[in-house]
């Protein structure tokens, strides 16, 4: 059994953040919070989130369980709540449904069978560069890049971070020096190319939720994007595989 | 646990049969490893159960490739193929540096389901730009390369998987029995290998279905029957009727290789066994009858697009009709209607043929003649001489005659043959 009250904005963010990759997801409800880790069907993007119990009011979990959620369904259920409203979530094993209460309104959502949903492991990655950037600024650049190309190249070196997208005729560039970033840790130059359809969705989730976005980068290697909400009680991390560069 | 899963070979060298096909596949995979494949995708085609999918998974395992699969239970229209296969094809893996094998199972029946014709084109598009190895799996090669799939012929390497030899199957079954600690009469294994006709999966399923004890004797052979096919639908039916939401039930139905007409009969037969509460049953039958209405429309309009509605109503609708939860084991039955129809098939066929012959003779449709059969039966019975002459004229055979006159058929048939002979001679005589 589990129950807890949480700000609609928080739970909506978690659901939206997962829904850009998959339609269904498995969430683990533990005594210290809710965890989710899912890979998209193409195995290109991964999300890993932690929703600590401190982000809830009256969080109570008697027994650790896993529930399978049809994200679209939960999304529509949450739509009626304004972002500051409190949402009460309740799950009882016997009933097999997730009860979502907003004010006096309740909706019971049928859950999915988790036995066929695979467990996902986070791959161990060596990502030498760490950049902390303004989410708004990065989102702006991604949006601009998206209008001319379907992939983007990210480059970091000791002094700066760079985003370059080349379309058929046009070029979009964003260059930020160390001073213009929140922080930059990078020993040697790294460069990777990423598919914009995934990257743009991921950055969109972060926008408006967190001022800072942490980027971990390698050389032709996956990228790690992470941000926090609710004073660090909600952590969302994305991994995205790079595009294979054409020879 | 299902033995076909339990004993699914992990490495290509353990896959039985199809030596040549395996060599070809291995060669292609090595080309990928070295970076320059001549063809970026392969088509593995052949009968069910001969090791196509197993080989694809095994080769991925041998080379430590990650796997992205799209099988028939996914809704594979253009959009989804692009989102999954194409994304997987042009991007790296999350672990970095590893290769990713994209497997499209049952690629020859992608498109009918959603009435979407962009599926094949999306596959062609994906193969053109892919940076990762792709395997298409099909039962029917020609179904796959027809229409917009023609291009596939040029950009894929086709590898045929043939039926697996009896000897190899027997050896495999014997090994499984050893590992399971089952004592078995070799004759049983021979029979299983013979009747599976090169289909290893069904052979293993057969073996498992009779292996409930540690010793299998010759008598067990008689239990085989149609068991494997029935078992598949039993499992499917169980999952459909126990499903708690629409999608699970519908997806299960896709997985079953059963036409909506047949599925309807199965559900109809077994609903009352599964749903114990009267109100649940009433609601479920309401959905089932609506599904049947759609099946009727499919038939009348010859428009198979409506099958989708029928399937969703009879599976999803029925699944969500229940308000109570049912637990425990339920023994399902084979549809009585199908059984009796199968039994009467020959008889009905005979009657239809008779009506056709009669219709031609009396200038009406065979359907109308069908209705007149009792009248003709009376006519035939009333006068043997007339019956013989009519039989000769209509060219009825003995079985057809027996439908009309019963036991006297033999006699009358003989007489009719005599009459025919005479007539033939008369014709010849006239020519002279």
Interface residues (C-beta under 8 A of the other chain):
Chain A: X39 X40 X41 X42 X43 X44 X45 X46 X70 X96 X110 X111 X112 X113 X123 X125 X195 X197 X198 X218 X220 X221 X222 X239 X240 X241 X242 X243 X244 X246
Chain B: X66 X68 X70 X74 X83 X84 X85 X86 X87 X88 X90 X91 X92 X93 X94 X95 X96 X100 X131 X132 X244 X245 X247 X248 X325
